[in-house]
C-alpha cells in the first residue's frame, strides 16, 4: 500500500473517482499532472495539506458503488467507454465550438484580442485531438482488446507493429500533456472562462462550451493516464511471463 507521502493524485482518483471533486475544488489537475504527490501539489499551489487530506478522508470513507467506478472495469470495457463517451463527445463538440469561436472573434475580436488567441489555441487542439483519438481507435485500443482476449482464453499474445504497449502509451501521454498545456493557456486567456461585462449571449455560451470541453477532457485523460494505460502495461507484462 502506498504511503500518503508517495501516493500520487492520479492514484487517488483511480482508486476512488469521487476524490476528483475534491481535487477540482482546489484547482488541482489530476489528469495530465496526476503523477504528483499531495506534498508536491500543496507546496506548488499553496494549499493547506491538512484541510485537503481531511476532505479526501471524508470522501474515501464513503462506500463506492462499483458500477460507477471505472477502476474496477475490465480494460476492454473501459476502452469502449472512453471511445463511445469521450471520443464521440469531442467529435461532436469540435465543429460546434469552432463555429461559435468564429462568431465571437468576428464580433468581439477588436475589443477583446484574447479571443483570437483562444480560437487559435482551440483550432490547434481540435486538429491534434482528432489525430490522437484515431491513433487510439485504430492502434492502441484494438491491441488492448486483443490482450484482454489473450488473457481470457489463455493464449499467446501476437506482437504488435509498435512493439511493447509502453511505446504508444508514452506517445499518447505526451500528447495528453500537450493538450493539457493548451487548455491551461485557454483558461488563463479567458480568465478561467469568465466573460467580460460587454459579452453577448453567444460570447457567454462559447465560454461555457469551452469550460465543458475542458472538464470532459480532464475526465477523459484521467481515465487513460491513471487507469487504462498503467493497467494495460501491467496486463502485457502478466501475459508475457
N, C-alpha and C positions, 0 to 999 in steps of 0.2 A: 504493500500500500504506500502511495506517495505521501510524503510529509507536506504540510501546508506550505512550507518554505519553497519546496521544489515543484509542487503541483502547478501546472500551467492553467491559464484562464480557459483555454480551449478544452482542456480535460474536464474542467468543472461542468461546462455546458454539454460536453459529450456524454457525461455520466448522468446529468440531470438537466434537461432542456429548460426547466423553469428558472435556473440561475441566469439565463440570458436576460431576463427582465431586470435583474439587479445590476448586471453589468451595463445594460443600456441606460439605466437611470443615472449612472455615474459617468456616462460617455466613454466607456471602456470598449475598445474594439476587440471582440472575442473571436473574430473570424480571421482576417488577414494577419492580425497581430496576436493570435491566440496562443503563441508559444512563449509568452511572458509569464513570469510568476506574479503572485499577488504583491510581493515585496517590490518587484520592479515597477509594476503599474502604479502602486501607491506613491512611490518615490518620484516617478516621472510625471504624474498628474496631480501631485499634492493632495492625495486622498487619505482620509482617516482610515487606517487599516482596521482598527478595532471595530469601527462602525460598519465597514464593509463586510468583515468576516461575521459579524453578528447577524447581518441581514442574510448573508449566504447560509448561515447555520439554520436560520428560521425556515428558509426555503428547502434546504436539504432534509429537514426534519419531517417535511410533508411527504405523504405517500405518492409516488409517481405511478400513474396509470401506464402500463407497459405499451398499450396500443398507441399512445401518444409519444412514446419515447423512441426516436429513430435509432438510438444507440443499441436497442435490443433487436432491431430488424435484421433479417438475412440481407447480405450485401446486394444480391440481385434485386431484391425488393426496394432497397434504398436507392440503387441506381435508377430503377424505373420511376420511383417517386420524384427524384431530382429532375429527371428528363421530362416527365409529364407535367409536373407542377412548376418548377422554376424555369426550365428552358422554354416551355411554352409561354410562360408569363413574359419573359424577356423578348421573345419573338413578337408577341402581341403589343407590348408596351413601346418598343423602339419606334415604329412608324408614327404612333400617336404622339409621342414626346417630340419627335423631330418636327412634326407639323406645328405643334404648339410653340416650340422654341423659335421657329422661323417667324411666326406671327409676333412674338414678344420682341425679338431683335428688330423687326421692321418698325414696330410701334414705339418701343422704348429704348432702343439702342442709342440714339443721340444723347438722351439724358442719363442713361444707365449703361455705360460701356461694358460693365462687367457681364451683362447678359450675353454679349457676343462671345466673350471668352468661355462662359459656361456652355454655350451652344457648341463651340469648337471642341471643348473637352468631352462633351457628350457624344458628338459625332465620332470622335476617335474611339470612345468606349464602345459605341454601338458596333463599329466595324470589328474591333478586337474581340468583343464578346461573341459575335456571330461566328467568327472563325474558331474561337476557343470551344464553343459548345459543339460544333461539328466534329472537331477532333475527339472530343469526349464520346460523342454518339457513335462515331464510325470506328474508333480505335480502342479507347480505354474501357468504356462501359461494356462492349461486347467481350473483351478479354476478362473482365471481372466476372461476367456471367459464365464464361467458359470455366473459370477457376471454381466457381460455386458448383457447377455441374460435375467437374472432375472430382472434387472432394466428395460430393454426394454419392457418386457411383464408384468411388474408389479407383478411378482411372488415372493414368499418367497425363500430365499436362503438356500439350504441344507448345513448343517455344513460340513466342510472338516475334513479329518482324522488328519490334523495338527493343528486344531483349527483355530484361527484367522490368516488371511493372514500376519499379522505382524511377525508371527513366521518364516515362510520360507523366508520372505523378510529380516529379520535380519540376518539369516544364509547366504543368498546369498550376502548380503552387506559385511559381514565379509570375505567371500571367495573372493570377488572383491578386498578388501583391501590386502589380501594375494598376489593376482596376481599383483596388482599394485606395491607392495613392491618388488616382484621378478623381475619385469621389470625395476624398478628403479635400482636394482642391476646389471642387464644385461647392461643397458645404461651406468652405471658407469664403469663396467669392459671393455666395448667396446669403452670407450672414446666418448660416445654419438654416437656410430656407425661410428666412423672414423677409417678406416683401416690403418694399418701401411704401411710404404713405400715399404716393400717387399711383400705386399699382391698380390696374383694371382687373376685372374678374378673370380674364384669360391669363394674366400675369400670375395671379394667385393660384389658379388651377395648375399652371405649369410647375410652379414650385412645389405644390402638393404632390403632383405626379412624380417629380424628381425625388422627393423625400421617400415616397412609397417604393420607387425603383431602388433607391439606396438600401432601404430596410430589407427588401426582398433579397437583394444581392448579398447582404450580410448573412442572412439565414442560409442562403444558397451556398456561399463559400464556407460557412461553418460546417455544414453537413459533409462537405467534401474534405476540407482540410483536417478537420478534427475527428471525423468518424470514418467516412468511406475510404479515404486514401490510406491512413495508417492500418486499418483492418485489412485492406487489400494486400498491402505489403506483408502483413503477418500471415495471411492466408497463403500467399505464394510460397513463403518460407516453409510453412507447415506441409504443403503438398510436395515440395521438392525434397523433403527429408527422406 
